[in-house]
Amino acid sequence: MNSRILFGLLFMGLLNLAPGQGAPGPAPQQRTQVSFLLVGGAIPVDGAFFETAKKVPMPVQLRDSGKSALYLYDGASEFTLLVSPKNQPTVRRAVVSLTLPVGARQLLVLLAKSPNSTEAAPLYIGMAVEDDWTVSPAGSVRVLNYSSKKLAAKIGSAQIEIGNGPAKAIAIADGRPEAKEVDLQIASLDGAGYAMAYTNKLKPSLNHRYTVVVLPPEVANSPGVQVVLTRESTPFLPKPGKPMPPKPRI
């Protein structure tokens, strides 16, 4: 099975765990902040945007690496990212549609390349995960495991096992504005035991946080995983116990 298909099936499986699968009712409306991260072979598309509740287009700048800027989203929980060709502004094509969790103050939308994507008509597989600074605070590392494999991770002095989905953030800053480097090691369960899949050194800071996204290997059914590491800074030093998100684009 193609690794992108496996990635998509895993995304859909996690989405199906969400509550509220009864008879359809009115589409929930929400107001939240969203950022975007390209993973799993996805590349940026030009002219991306979403519509607000008042049908106003909001341009989105996707990045080759790292999280995008924050955007204020005010609309239905059924979120669609669209594109319009430069020479055809009235033409609108959906590149991804997904359901946003209701009630989250800040979301990270992961965008992976769809198996049906072409160079002429790119498509994404999308999933949204809560990314509030109270869930993933400054001075921490949070692992999002969408590899379908069980992981064992060493983050500084912490050693944890991680199943599918987001793990709890691990604090790595020791209270000083800048601390010494700490090791990040991720092993995946392949066959009878764990095999080291990724190593890196992180520089802890109370002004930054790390997000680690773990995906299936590029070649399906092969050992190992793909890892996307991002480091995100805050525009100010948050008060202890009350981290604040950066100002969104409006």
N, C-alpha and C positions, 0 to 999 in steps of 0.2 A: 504494500500500500504506500502511495506517495506520502512523504512526510507532511506536505501541506494539507492533504486530505485528512490525515490523522489529526493535525493541529485544528482543522475546522471542526471535525467531529468532537474533539475534546471541548472546544469552545461551546459548541451547541449543547453538549451534555451538561456542562456546568450551568449554562443558561436555563436548562430544563429543570434544574434543582430549585429554581426560584419559586416562591409561593405565589398563590393566586392563579392557578391554572384552570379555574372554573369557567363559567359562561362569560363571554366578553362583555365588558361594560364601557362606559365613557373612558376615553384615553386620559390617563392621569397627566396633569400639567405640573411642571416643576420649574424651579429657578436654581441653577447650580453653575459651578465653574468647571470647565472641561479643558484638558490639554490632550495632545495626541503624541503617540510614540510609534514609529514605524519599526516593525520587527519581521523576522521570518522571510527575508527576501523582498520586502515591500520597498518601493521607491516613491519619492514624492510625485504628486500630480500637480500640474499647473491649474489655476483657476478654481481651486476647491473652495466650497462655502457651505454653510447651513442656513436655514431660515429660522427666524425668531417667531414667536407666537403671532406677531403682526405681519408675518410673511416678508420681513425685511431680510435681504441677503447679508450674511456675515462672512466676509472673506477669511479663509484659514490658510496660514502659511505652514506647510508641513516641512520638516527638516530631515536631511539625510541621516543625521544621528542626533540623539538626545530628544528630550521632551520639547514640544512646541511651547509657545506662550500660552497663558491661560486666556480662555474666552468665556464670557458670560453667556450662558444658554438659558433662554426663557421659552419653554415650549412643551410639547408632548413628550412623554417618556420614550415614544418610538422615534428614535433619532436617525436622520438620514444625512449623509455627507454627499454633496452633489458637485458636479463640475460643469462648466460651460466653455466650449471652445472660444478662443479669443475673437475669431471672426464670426461667431454665431452666438451672441449673448443671450438670445431668447431660447436656445436649446439647452435643456437641463438633463443630465444623466446621473443617476445614482451610482456611486462607487462603493457604498456600503450602507447597510441599514442594520440597526441593533436596538435593543431595549436597554434604556438607562435605568439603573437602580433608583427607586424613588426615595427621596429624603436625604441623599448624600449632598454635602456642601461642596465637595470637590471630587472630580472623577478624572481618571486617566483612561483614555480610550486607546487600546492596543490595536494596531492595524497591521495585519499580516497579508502577504500576497495570496490571493485566491487561486485555486487550481484552474479556474475559468478565466483568469486574467490574460489579456493579450497586450502587446506593445501599443496597439492602436486604441484599445479600450481597457485600461487598467481597472481591476476590481480588487477589493479588499475583503478579508474576513475580519470582523471587529468584535471586540469585547470590552466592556467598561468595568473598571474596578475602583473601589473607593480609594481616594488618594489624599484625603484630608491630612493636614499637618498634626492633628491629634492622633491619627492612626499611624502615620509614618512621620514622626517628628524630626526636627533638626538634630544632627548628631547621631543618626541611626542608619541601619541597613535593613531593607525589607526585600525578601525574596518572593517573587511571584512564579510559581511552578506550573507551567502548562506543557510539560514535556511528556506526560503520561507515565513518567517513571518516579519511583520513590527516590528522594535525595537525602544525602547526609551532608551537612555543611558545618564548617568551622569558621566562625566570624570572631576574630580576636580570641578571647578566652572562652567564648560560648560555643558549645557543640550541640547541634539540633538535627532532628530528622524532619523532613518536610514532605507531606503528601501533595496531592493535586490542589492547586489554587493558591491564594495568598497566604503567606506565613506572617506571624506576628513580628513586628519590627524589633530589631536588636540594637540596643544602645552601644555605641563604640566610643563616643567622646567622654572624657573623664572629668568634665567640668571646666577644663581650661579652654580658651578660645581655639588653640591649636594643640593637638596631641600627637604623639608619635604614630608612625604607620602601624597598621594591624593587618594580619593576613586574612584573606578570603579564600577558602578552599571549598569546592563543591564536588562531591562524588555522586555518581548515579548508580542505581542498583541494576546491574546487567547480569542476567544468568544467576549464578550461585552467590555472587557477592558484589560489593561496591568497587567501582573503578574510578580513579580520579579523573574528573572531566574538565575542571577549570581551576586556575589559581591566579590570584592577583594581590596587589597590596593597595590598601585604602588609606587615605589620609583623613582621619577624623577631624571634624570641626563642628562647633555649635552653630556655624553659619551655613552648613550644608547637610544634605541627606543623600543617601544612595538608594537606588532602586535596581534590583537584579531580576531580569526576566529570563526564565529558563524555558527553552523550546525543544521540540523533538529534533533529532539529528537531521542534517541535510539529506542523508540517504536513509530511507525508511528501513527499520528493523536492524540498523547497525548500532554498535555501542556508542555511548557518549550522548551528549546533548549540545545544543547551541545556547550560548549565554550572551545576553545584551545587558551591559552595565551602564547606568546613567548616574551622573552626579549633578545635583540641583542645588542652587544657592538661594538663600532668602535675602531680600533687600535690606533687612535689618536684623538685629539680634532679638529673638523672641524672649519674652519673659518666662522664667522657669514655670513649667506646668501649663503655660498658656501660649503654645506656638500659634502663629498667625500665618495665613497664606499670603503669597504675593498678590498685588493688586491685579485683577483680571482686565483683559481688554473689553471695552464696551463699545 
